[in-house]
Amino acid sequence: KARYEKICHKFVDLSSPDKKWGIALINEGKYAFDVNGGDIQLTLLRSPRYTPPSPEAWVNLERNLNKELYNHEPPKFSEIGPFRCNYVLYPHSGSTLSNPDGTANPKVRRKAEEFNNPIIIMPLNGNAEVENRSLLNGESLLEISPSNIALGALKYEEWKKDNSIIVRFFEDCGLSASAEVNIHPKIAKMIIKIEETDLLERTLNEDPIWNKKEGKLSFKIDKFEIRSFKLIFK
């Protein structure tokens, strides 16, 4: 159990008391951090002993088979061998979550998300068939406002397999907001209905405000709240 450190999956930030500026240490999921005065330390590598499994654990069978078939045994310590990590120092205006005037400041969290989830580029190599099937031609699928509302998931519905799409939004600065999501017209015209769901994708009784003509989804969201919606297509 950590005694002197706190977990640090994406970033740690130090901001001035007046919320005018700060500096964030962004990382890719390394172990922990600690702050002592004005110093930030990030633990990049740990090499503890491998914890022995309990007698009933299935991993005992796996290890016995590996020993018998391949003469392989787990190492005595973890994280032994070549090691590589990435981290970023990000100076910024405002504090971790807000600006001096009390407005939302999502810059730090967004930079951390972008660093941990970089864009994947897939070249089409001039494939005319794929290009002709493109609906949006480089335009945005969704435009979300205000800036402290983020898209957490865009995925198929898990249970009915009816090609419905689940979109999940969350507020990431600790400020309640009235959110608006503008859906690209080519996508909006194919939507029959939008229903709100819980995290298990069960339909709730509250219908969101959906303006199909304008392609606009509107809803209230509380601080750090998660809201999920199911887009039902033709």
Sequence and secondary structure as in RCSB ss.txt:
>XXXX:A:sequence
KARYEKICHKFVDLSSPDKKWGIALINEGKYAFDVNGGDIQLTLLRSPRYTPPSPEAWVNLERNLNKELYNHEPP
KFSEIGPFRCNYVLYPHSGSTLSNPDGTANPKVRRKAEEFNNPIIIMPLNGNAEVENRSLLNGESLLEISPSNIA
LGALKYEEWKKDNSIIVRFFEDCGLSASAEVNIHPKIAKMIIKIEETDLLERTLNEDPIWNKKEGKLSFKIDKFE
IRSFKLIFK
>XXXX:A:secstr
  SS EE SSEEEEE TTSSEEEEEEESS SEEEEETTEEEEE     B     TT THHHHHHHHHHHH     
SBSS S     EEEEEEES SSB TTS B  HHHHHHHHHHS       TT HHHHHH SSTT  SEEEESTTEE
EEEEEE SSS SS EEEEEEE SS  EEEEEEE HHHHTTEEEEEEE TT  B S   EEETTTTEEEEEE TT 
EEEEEEEE 
